Amino acid sequence: MELTPKQRALLRGMANTLDPVLYIGKEGVTDATVKEAYDVLQARELIKCAVLQNAPLSAKEASDELCRRCGASPVQVIGKRFVLYRRNDKEPKIEI
């Protein structure tokens, strides 16, 4: 799903107060990380993630990889943190 600039701005504002719920560590984006991201996106739709210092990926690379494997849309990448969004088709929580 491609987000418009207005939708992205709205989601960025909503993500401002979120704490990271998913951390990318020294092993990078593994199958377990993808499953965890998928489950959390299913429950929350909007998540903030962080890349730890010893991770082999940058935040942009981790964001792109998770988006590709989870079917999510990138909202923003700042420093070591990034925000992902994926709409829950059965029970949407966020209306954009």
N, CA, C and O atoms as CSV, one atom per row, in Angstrom:
chain,resi,resn,atom,element,x,y,z
A,1,MET,N,N,0.848,-1.181,0.000
A,1,MET,CA,C,0.000,0.000,0.000
A,1,MET,C,C,0.893,1.244,0.000
A,1,MET,O,O,1.769,1.384,0.853
A,2,GLU,N,N,0.672,2.120,-0.935
A,2,GLU,CA,C,1.437,3.359,-1.009
A,2,GLU,C,C,0.681,4.453,-0.265
A,2,GLU,O,O,-0.517,4.644,-0.473
A,3,LEU,N,N,1.384,5.160,0.595
A,3,LEU,CA,C,0.780,6.223,1.392
A,3,LEU,C,C,0.959,7.566,0.711
A,3,LEU,O,O,1.999,7.839,0.111
A,4,THR,N,N,-0.069,8.408,0.808
A,4,THR,CA,C,0.048,9.771,0.297
A,4,THR,C,C,0.807,10.609,1.329
A,4,THR,O,O,0.922,10.202,2.485
A,5,PRO,N,N,1.325,11.767,0.930
A,5,PRO,CA,C,2.030,12.615,1.898
A,5,PRO,C,C,1.161,13.023,3.101
A,5,PRO,O,O,1.662,13.122,4.221
A,6,LYS,N,N,-0.130,13.256,2.870
A,6,LYS,CA,C,-1.024,13.616,3.986
A,6,LYS,C,C,-1.193,12.449,4.957
A,6,LYS,O,O,-1.161,12.636,6.173
A,7,GLN,N,N,-1.373,11.251,4.417
A,7,GLN,CA,C,-1.520,10.069,5.261
A,7,GLN,C,C,-0.232,9.835,6.054
A,7,GLN,O,O,-0.271,9.541,7.249
A,8,ARG,N,N,0.901,9.970,5.377
A,8,ARG,CA,C,2.193,9.771,6.030
A,8,ARG,C,C,2.383,10.793,7.163
A,8,ARG,O,O,2.883,10.443,8.232
A,9,ALA,N,N,1.989,12.041,6.935
A,9,ALA,CA,C,2.111,13.084,7.957
A,9,ALA,C,C,1.233,12.766,9.166
A,9,ALA,O,O,1.654,12.957,10.307
A,10,LEU,N,N,0.028,12.287,8.922
A,10,LEU,CA,C,-0.877,11.911,10.012
A,10,LEU,C,C,-0.283,10.764,10.830
A,10,LEU,O,O,-0.296,10.799,12.060
A,11,LEU,N,N,0.236,9.754,10.143
A,11,LEU,CA,C,0.828,8.601,10.829
A,11,LEU,C,C,2.095,8.993,11.587
A,11,LEU,O,O,2.344,8.476,12.676
A,12,ARG,N,N,2.902,9.901,11.027
A,12,ARG,CA,C,4.094,10.374,11.730
A,12,ARG,C,C,3.712,11.042,13.041
A,12,ARG,O,O,4.370,10.839,14.061
A,13,GLY,N,N,2.655,11.833,13.016
A,13,GLY,CA,C,2.182,12.481,14.233
A,13,GLY,C,C,1.712,11.478,15.269
A,13,GLY,O,O,1.966,11.646,16.462
A,14,MET,N,N,1.028,10.436,14.820
A,14,MET,CA,C,0.547,9.407,15.739
A,14,MET,C,C,1.716,8.600,16.316
A,14,MET,O,O,1.661,8.169,17.468
A,15,ALA,N,N,2.766,8.397,15.525
A,15,ALA,CA,C,3.913,7.597,15.960
A,15,ALA,C,C,4.837,8.369,16.887
A,15,ALA,O,O,5.703,7.778,17.532
A,16,ASN,N,N,4.665,9.670,16.960
A,16,ASN,CA,C,5.540,10.515,17.767
A,16,ASN,C,C,5.620,10.059,19.217
A,16,ASN,O,O,6.694,10.097,19.817
A,17,THR,N,N,4.519,9.636,19.777
A,17,THR,CA,C,4.474,9.264,21.191
A,17,THR,C,C,4.731,7.777,21.436
A,17,THR,O,O,4.807,7.340,22.584
A,18,LEU,N,N,4.865,7.000,20.360
A,18,LEU,CA,C,5.083,5.562,20.515
A,18,LEU,C,C,6.508,5.251,20.957
A,18,LEU,O,O,7.454,5.956,20.604
A,19,ASP,N,N,6.639,4.189,21.731
A,19,ASP,CA,C,7.951,3.664,22.080
A,19,ASP,C,C,8.266,2.517,21.120
A,19,ASP,O,O,7.348,1.859,20.630
A,20,PRO,N,N,9.540,2.269,20.844
A,20,PRO,CA,C,9.877,1.140,19.973
A,20,PRO,C,C,9.406,-0.183,20.571
A,20,PRO,O,O,9.593,-0.445,21.760
A,21,VAL,N,N,8.792,-1.011,19.725
A,21,VAL,CA,C,8.315,-2.321,20.177
A,21,VAL,C,C,9.097,-3.456,19.536
A,21,VAL,O,O,8.936,-4.616,19.914
A,22,LEU,N,N,9.946,-3.126,18.565
A,22,LEU,CA,C,10.719,-4.139,17.862
A,22,LEU,C,C,12.141,-3.623,17.698
A,22,LEU,O,O,12.356,-2.496,17.254
A,23,TYR,N,N,13.102,-4.453,18.059
A,23,TYR,CA,C,14.509,-4.069,17.962
A,23,TYR,C,C,15.223,-4.992,16.992
A,23,TYR,O,O,15.050,-6.210,17.040
A,24,ILE,N,N,16.026,-4.411,16.113
A,24,ILE,CA,C,16.837,-5.167,15.170
A,24,ILE,C,C,18.236,-5.260,15.766
A,24,ILE,O,O,18.884,-4.240,16.001
A,25,GLY,N,N,18.700,-6.479,16.008
A,25,GLY,CA,C,19.978,-6.690,16.676
A,25,GLY,C,C,21.086,-7.124,15.737
A,25,GLY,O,O,21.056,-6.856,14.535
A,26,LYS,N,N,22.074,-7.807,16.322
A,26,LYS,CA,C,23.282,-8.161,15.570
A,26,LYS,C,C,23.048,-9.174,14.458
A,26,LYS,O,O,23.887,-9.315,13.568
A,27,GLU,N,N,21.931,-9.876,14.494
A,27,GLU,CA,C,21.645,-10.850,13.436
A,27,GLU,C,C,20.836,-10.245,12.295
A,27,GLU,O,O,20.550,-10.932,11.314
A,28,GLY,N,N,20.468,-8.992,12.404
A,28,GLY,CA,C,19.718,-8.324,11.340
A,28,GLY,C,C,18.253,-8.740,11.338
A,28,GLY,O,O,17.679,-9.043,12.384
A,29,VAL,N,N,17.663,-8.748,10.155
A,29,VAL,CA,C,16.249,-9.103,10.001
A,29,VAL,C,C,16.163,-10.608,9.754
A,29,VAL,O,O,16.440,-11.084,8.653
A,30,THR,N,N,15.777,-11.345,10.788
A,30,THR,CA,C,15.650,-12.804,10.703
A,30,THR,C,C,14.182,-13.175,10.490
A,30,THR,O,O,13.301,-12.316,10.525
A,31,ASP,N,N,13.936,-14.460,10.272
A,31,ASP,CA,C,12.557,-14.936,10.123
A,31,ASP,C,C,11.750,-14.661,11.394
A,31,ASP,O,O,10.572,-14.308,11.323
A,32,ALA,N,N,12.385,-14.822,12.551
A,32,ALA,CA,C,11.700,-14.558,13.825
A,32,ALA,C,C,11.340,-13.075,13.947
A,32,ALA,O,O,10.269,-12.734,14.449
A,33,THR,N,N,12.225,-12.201,13.491
A,33,THR,CA,C,11.961,-10.761,13.525
A,33,THR,C,C,10.790,-10.417,12.613
A,33,THR,O,O,9.930,-9.611,12.967
A,34,VAL,N,N,10.766,-11.033,11.442
A,34,VAL,CA,C,9.681,-10.789,10.491
A,34,VAL,C,C,8.354,-11.262,11.073
A,34,VAL,O,O,7.348,-10.563,10.955
A,35,LYS,N,N,8.335,-12.438,11.699
A,35,LYS,CA,C,7.104,-12.950,12.296
A,35,LYS,C,C,6.619,-12.040,13.416
A,35,LYS,O,O,5.426,-11.758,13.523
A,36,GLU,N,N,7.549,-11.582,14.249
A,36,GLU,CA,C,7.193,-10.667,15.341
A,36,GLU,C,C,6.624,-9.359,14.788
A,36,GLU,O,O,5.610,-8.864,15.280
A,37,ALA,N,N,7.270,-8.805,13.776
A,37,ALA,CA,C,6.783,-7.565,13.160
A,37,ALA,C,C,5.398,-7.776,12.557
A,37,ALA,O,O,4.520,-6.924,12.697
A,38,TYR,N,N,5.202,-8.903,11.890
A,38,TYR,CA,C,3.906,-9.204,11.281
A,38,TYR,C,C,2.803,-9.263,12.346
A,38,TYR,O,O,1.729,-8.687,12.175
A,39,ASP,N,N,3.087,-9.968,13.444
A,39,ASP,CA,C,2.104,-10.104,14.524
A,39,ASP,C,C,1.782,-8.762,15.176
A,39,ASP,O,O,0.620,-8.461,15.449
A,40,VAL,N,N,2.804,-7.969,15.419
A,40,VAL,CA,C,2.585,-6.664,16.062
A,40,VAL,C,C,1.848,-5.724,15.116
A,40,VAL,O,O,0.975,-4.976,15.556
A,41,LEU,N,N,2.176,-5.746,13.841
A,41,LEU,CA,C,1.449,-4.923,12.869
A,41,LEU,C,C,-0.009,-5.343,12.778
A,41,LEU,O,O,-0.890,-4.498,12.616
A,42,GLN,N,N,-0.268,-6.631,12.880
A,42,GLN,CA,C,-1.646,-7.127,12.844
A,42,GLN,C,C,-2.444,-6.587,14.037
A,42,GLN,O,O,-3.620,-6.248,13.907
A,43,ALA,N,N,-1.795,-6.513,15.185
A,43,ALA,CA,C,-2.477,-6.057,16.395
A,43,ALA,C,C,-2.582,-4.524,16.481
A,43,ALA,O,O,-3.608,-3.997,16.912
A,44,ARG,N,N,-1.523,-3.813,16.072
A,44,ARG,CA,C,-1.470,-2.360,16.294
A,44,ARG,C,C,-1.564,-1.507,15.045
A,44,ARG,O,O,-1.964,-0.346,15.135
A,45,GLU,N,N,-1.216,-2.027,13.906
A,45,GLU,CA,C,-1.180,-1.341,12.619
A,45,GLU,C,C,-0.020,-0.360,12.463
A,45,GLU,O,O,0.519,-0.232,11.363
A,46,LEU,N,N,0.376,0.326,13.510
A,46,LEU,CA,C,1.446,1.322,13.454
A,46,LEU,C,C,2.468,0.988,14.528
A,46,LEU,O,O,2.135,0.938,15.712
A,47,ILE,N,N,3.718,0.757,14.116
A,47,ILE,CA,C,4.751,0.401,15.098
A,47,ILE,C,C,6.019,1.200,14.865
A,47,ILE,O,O,6.337,1.597,13.744
A,48,LYS,N,N,6.729,1.421,15.954
A,48,LYS,CA,C,8.038,2.061,15.891
A,48,LYS,C,C,9.074,0.994,16.204
A,48,LYS,O,O,8.906,0.201,17.130
A,49,CYS,N,N,10.139,0.983,15.426
A,49,CYS,CA,C,11.203,-0.004,15.579
A,49,CYS,C,C,12.532,0.728,15.757
A,49,CYS,O,O,12.674,1.890,15.375
A,50,ALA,N,N,13.491,0.033,16.338
A,50,ALA,CA,C,14.818,0.608,16.544
A,50,ALA,C,C,15.879,-0.389,16.101
A,50,ALA,O,O,15.718,-1.600,16.249
A,51,VAL,N,N,16.962,0.144,15.556
A,51,VAL,CA,C,18.102,-0.669,15.147
A,51,VAL,C,C,19.196,-0.457,16.186
A,51,VAL,O,O,19.610,0.674,16.438
A,52,LEU,N,N,19.659,-1.541,16.784
A,52,LEU,CA,C,20.700,-1.448,17.799
A,52,LEU,C,C,22.052,-1.154,17.158
A,52,LEU,O,O,22.235,-1.355,15.957
A,53,GLN,N,N,22.996,-0.677,17.964
A,53,GLN,CA,C,24.292,-0.250,17.450
A,53,GLN,C,C,25.077,-1.368,16.769
A,53,GLN,O,O,25.789,-1.118,15.797
A,54,ASN,N,N,24.955,-2.587,17.264
A,54,ASN,CA,C,25.737,-3.686,16.704
A,54,ASN,C,C,25.047,-4.390,15.528
A,54,ASN,O,O,25.512,-5.440,15.085
A,55,ALA,N,N,23.962,-3.832,15.025
A,55,ALA,CA,C,23.242,-4.434,13.898
A,55,ALA,C,C,23.998,-4.188,12.594
A,55,ALA,O,O,24.606,-3.133,12.415
A,56,PRO,N,N,23.959,-5.166,11.684
A,56,PRO,CA,C,24.668,-5.020,10.412
A,56,PRO,C,C,23.944,-4.125,9.402
A,56,PRO,O,O,24.508,-3.795,8.359
A,57,LEU,N,N,22.710,-3.733,9.698
A,57,LEU,CA,C,21.893,-2.943,8.781
A,57,LEU,C,C,21.697,-1.524,9.287
A,57,LEU,O,O,21.763,-1.273,10.490
A,58,SER,N,N,21.459,-0.607,8.375
A,58,SER,CA,C,21.034,0.733,8.772
A,58,SER,C,C,19.523,0.686,9.002
A,58,SER,O,O,18.873,-0.303,8.663
A,59,ALA,N,N,18.972,1.737,9.570
A,59,ALA,CA,C,17.533,1.780,9.807
A,59,ALA,C,C,16.769,1.744,8.483
A,59,ALA,O,O,15.721,1.104,8.398
A,60,LYS,N,N,17.272,2.412,7.460
A,60,LYS,CA,C,16.622,2.425,6.143
A,60,LYS,C,C,16.599,1.024,5.538
A,60,LYS,O,O,15.580,0.591,5.001
A,61,GLU,N,N,17.729,0.316,5.626
A,61,GLU,CA,C,17.795,-1.044,5.077
A,61,GLU,C,C,16.867,-1.992,5.832
A,61,GLU,O,O,16.187,-2.816,5.220
A,62,ALA,N,N,16.838,-1.878,7.165
A,62,ALA,CA,C,15.958,-2.727,7.970
A,62,ALA,C,C,14.493,-2.423,7.668
A,62,ALA,O,O,13.672,-3.335,7.563
A,63,SER,N,N,14.172,-1.148,7.531
A,63,SER,CA,C,12.807,-0.741,7.208
A,63,SER,C,C,12.376,-1.314,5.857
A,63,SER,O,O,11.285,-1.870,5.733
A,64,ASP,N,N,13.232,-1.177,4.853
A,64,ASP,CA,C,12.911,-1.695,3.520
A,64,ASP,C,C,12.705,-3.207,3.536
A,64,ASP,O,O,11.778,-3.722,2.910
A,65,GLU,N,N,13.576,-3.914,4.257
A,65,GLU,CA,C,13.486,-5.375,4.333
A,65,GLU,C,C,12.192,-5.814,5.031
A,65,GLU,O,O,11.499,-6.710,4.550
A,66,LEU,N,N,11.870,-5.183,6.163
A,66,LEU,CA,C,10.641,-5.549,6.883
A,66,LEU,C,C,9.399,-5.194,6.063
A,66,LEU,O,O,8.435,-5.959,6.044
A,67,CYS,N,N,9.413,-4.057,5.395
A,67,CYS,CA,C,8.270,-3.680,4.556
A,67,CYS,C,C,8.048,-4.707,3.451
A,67,CYS,O,O,6.918,-5.114,3.182
A,68,ARG,N,N,9.129,-5.113,2.824
A,68,ARG,CA,C,9.036,-6.082,1.735
A,68,ARG,C,C,8.506,-7.420,2.239
A,68,ARG,O,O,7.660,-8.031,1.587
A,69,ARG,N,N,8.987,-7.879,3.383
A,69,ARG,CA,C,8.617,-9.205,3.869
A,69,ARG,C,C,7.294,-9.236,4.630
A,69,ARG,O,O,6.673,-10.295,4.726
A,70,CYS,N,N,6.848,-8.100,5.174
A,70,CYS,CA,C,5.592,-8.055,5.944
A,70,CYS,C,C,4.439,-7.419,5.174
A,70,CYS,O,O,3.292,-7.480,5.618
A,71,GLY,N,N,4.726,-6.813,4.035
A,71,GLY,CA,C,3.673,-6.130,3.290
A,71,GLY,C,C,3.273,-4.818,3.929
A,71,GLY,O,O,2.126,-4.388,3.803
A,72,ALA,N,N,4.204,-4.178,4.612
A,72,ALA,CA,C,3.926,-2.925,5.301
A,72,ALA,C,C,4.384,-1.735,4.457
A,72,ALA,O,O,5.039,-1.899,3.428
A,73,SER,N,N,4.027,-0.542,4.913
A,73,SER,CA,C,4.457,0.694,4.259
A,73,SER,C,C,5.361,1.461,5.202
A,73,SER,O,O,5.053,1.581,6.388
A,74,PRO,N,N,6.486,1.991,4.694
A,74,PRO,CA,C,7.345,2.809,5.555
A,74,PRO,C,C,6.704,4.172,5.786
A,74,PRO,O,O,6.179,4.785,4.856
A,75,VAL,N,N,6.748,4.637,7.017
A,75,VAL,CA,C,6.203,5.949,7.345
A,75,VAL,C,C,7.342,6.958,7.464
A,75,VAL,O,O,7.294,8.027,6.854
A,76,GLN,N,N,8.368,6.620,8.250
A,76,GLN,CA,C,9.520,7.504,8.373
A,76,GLN,C,C,10.712,6.751,8.915
A,76,GLN,O,O,10.572,5.722,9.576
A,77,VAL,N,N,11.887,7.278,8.628
A,77,VAL,CA,C,13.141,6.754,9.153
A,77,VAL,C,C,13.924,7.951,9.679
A,77,VAL,O,O,14.224,8.883,8.933
A,78,ILE,N,N,14.252,7.919,10.965
A,78,ILE,CA,C,15.050,8.984,11.574
A,78,ILE,C,C,16.120,8.328,12.427
A,78,ILE,O,O,15.810,7.617,13.383
A,79,GLY,N,N,17.368,8.565,12.086
A,79,GLY,CA,C,18.469,8.011,12.859
A,79,GLY,C,C,18.429,6.501,12.878
A,79,GLY,O,O,18.480,5.857,11.831
A,80,LYS,N,N,18.337,5.933,14.072
A,80,LYS,CA,C,18.308,4.476,14.253
A,80,LYS,C,C,16.881,3.949,14.422
A,80,LYS,O,O,16.690,2.769,14.716
A,81,ARG,N,N,15.891,4.803,14.241
A,81,ARG,CA,C,14.493,4.386,14.434
A,81,ARG,C,C,13.700,4.535,13.147
A,81,ARG,O,O,13.997,5.379,12.301
A,82,PHE,N,N,12.683,3.692,13.024
A,82,PHE,CA,C,11.798,3.792,11.867
A,82,PHE,C,C,10.396,3.365,12.253
A,82,PHE,O,O,10.195,2.645,13.232
A,83,VAL,N,N,9.427,3.821,11.465
A,83,VAL,CA,C,8.007,3.566,11.732
A,83,VAL,C,C,7.405,2.854,10.533
A,83,VAL,O,O,7.640,3.234,9.387
A,84,LEU,N,N,6.620,1.808,10.813
A,84,LEU,CA,C,5.950,1.034,9.777
A,84,LEU,C,C,4.440,1.053,9.994
A,84,LEU,O,O,3.966,1.161,11.125
A,85,TYR,N,N,3.691,0.947,8.899
A,85,TYR,CA,C,2.234,0.890,8.964
A,85,TYR,C,C,1.727,-0.192,8.022
A,85,TYR,O,O,2.185,-0.314,6.886
A,86,ARG,N,N,0.777,-0.969,8.514
A,86,ARG,CA,C,0.055,-1.910,7.668
A,86,ARG,C,C,-1.371,-1.994,8.181
A,86,ARG,O,O,-1.595,-2.291,9.355
A,87,ARG,N,N,-2.328,-1.735,7.314
A,87,ARG,CA,C,-3.739,-1.739,7.688
A,87,ARG,C,C,-4.213,-3.162,7.955
A,87,ARG,O,O,-3.905,-4.083,7.199
A,88,ASN,N,N,-4.963,-3.330,9.035
A,88,ASN,CA,C,-5.597,-4.607,9.347
A,88,ASN,C,C,-6.931,-4.616,8.618
A,88,ASN,O,O,-7.831,-3.851,8.965
A,89,ASP,N,N,-7.071,-5.474,7.611
A,89,ASP,CA,C,-8.276,-5.487,6.793
A,89,ASP,C,C,-9.523,-5.955,7.534
A,89,ASP,O,O,-10.632,-5.527,7.214
A,90,LYS,N,N,-9.350,-6.830,8.522
A,90,LYS,CA,C,-10.508,-7.358,9.245
A,90,LYS,C,C,-11.022,-6.387,10.305
A,90,LYS,O,O,-12.227,-6.148,10.397
A,91,GLU,N,N,-10.117,-5.828,11.103
A,91,GLU,CA,C,-10.486,-4.915,12.186
A,91,GLU,C,C,-9.592,-3.682,12.177
A,91,GLU,O,O,-8.693,-3.581,13.013
A,92,PRO,N,N,-9.809,-2.735,11.255
A,92,PRO,CA,C,-8.947,-1.553,11.216
A,92,PRO,C,C,-9.090,-0.704,12.478
A,92,PRO,O,O,-10.199,-0.457,12.952
A,93,LYS,N,N,-7.960,-0.266,13.009
A,93,LYS,CA,C,-7.949,0.560,14.218
A,93,LYS,C,C,-7.669,2.020,13.887
A,93,LYS,O,O,-8.113,2.919,14.600
A,94,ILE,N,N,-6.930,2.254,12.805
A,94,ILE,CA,C,-6.548,3.601,12.415
A,94,ILE,C,C,-7.214,3.946,11.096
A,94,ILE,O,O,-7.046,3.235,10.106
A,95,GLU,N,N,-7.964,5.026,11.081
A,95,GLU,CA,C,-8.612,5.468,9.856
A,95,GLU,C,C,-7.793,6.596,9.241
A,95,GLU,O,O,-7.630,7.657,9.844
A,96,ILE,N,N,-7.284,6.360,8.049
A,96,ILE,CA,C,-6.527,7.423,7.376
A,96,ILE,C,C,-7.133,7.720,6.027
A,96,ILE,O,O,-6.638,8.586,5.305
